[in-house]
Amino acid sequence: MREAVIVEAVRTPLGKRGGALKDVHPVDLLAKALNELFARTGVDPSIVNDNITGCVSQVGEQSINVGRNGWLAAGLPDHVPSTTVDRQCGSSQKRLGLPVYAVDR
């Protein structure tokens, strides 16, 4: 089995309802974070086997798989499957507990 390694962490800013981010769609915010992740790491997104995004308290349009929609909005390869995990404050922890699939190099 290959060893999983976290090579970089990127997150979106927190905002409040009606605050500074009110005009930024969550999908676009995630797309920016994903693009920054690949820019920082130099990893080719086409070798990623799975994208799992943690999103707390999905509402409205966020609830239609913000992870997948953000991946596609970032212009990343559409052959990579994506999903969203919502376990409130434990979303990232839940993601880390899911099976990890090795990337092809």
N, C-alpha and C positions, 0 to 999 in steps of 0.2 A: 504494500500500500504506500502511496506517495504521502509525504508530509505536507499538510496545508500550512501556508504562511500568509499572514496579513502583511501586505507590502505598503499600504497607505490607508489613511482614513480621511474621508471627506464627508461633511454633513452640511445640511442647509441651515440657515439662521432660524431662530425662533421668532415668531411674531405674535401679535395679539389681533383679535378681530377688529377690523377697521383701522389697523395700524399701517406702518410704512410699507408692508408687503401686500396690502389689500388688492393691488392691481396686478400682481404677479400670480399667474396660474401655477398651482402646485406641480403640474407636469413639466412646465418650463423651468421651475426652480430645480427639480430633480435632474432634468436634462443638463443644466449648467454644472451641477455637482458631479454627474457622471463624466462629462467631458473633462472637467478639471482632474478627476481621478485618473483618467487615461493619459492626460497631458503630464501629470506629475510622475507617473510610474513608467511611461513609455511602453506599457503592455499593449499588445495588439488586441483590440476587442474581439476580433474574429476567432481568437483561440479560447475565449471564455465559453465554458460549457453550460453555465446557468447563472442567472441574475436573480437574487432574492433581496427585495427592498423592504426595510422596516418602516412603517408609517403609522403613527399613533393617531387615533381618533379620525379616521377617514370619514369625510362627509361629502355629500353631493357628488360632484364629478370625480372626486378622489376615490370614491368607493368602487370605481370601475377599473381596478388594477392599476394604480398609479405607477407601480414598478415597471410594468410592461409598457405603458404609454410614455413614461419618462425615457425609457430605453430607446424607443422608436423616435421620440421627439429629439433625442440627442443625435440622431442620424447613425446609430450603432447598428450592427448587422442584424437583420430580421430573422436569421436562422437561430439566434440564441434565445432560448426560452427565458421568460421572466415572470415573476410573481411577486405578490405583496403579502407581508406578514403584519398583522395588527394584534399585538399582545400588550397594548398600552405601553407602560414604561419598560416592559420587558421585551419589546420588539426586537432589538438588536441581540439580546441574549438568546431569544428563541431562534433567531436566524443562525446564530453560532452553534446551536444544538442540533441543527438539521444536518443531514448527510452532506458531506463535501465531495464534489466531483473534481477530479484533477483536470487542469487545463492541459491542452496538447501543446507541446513545444517542438 
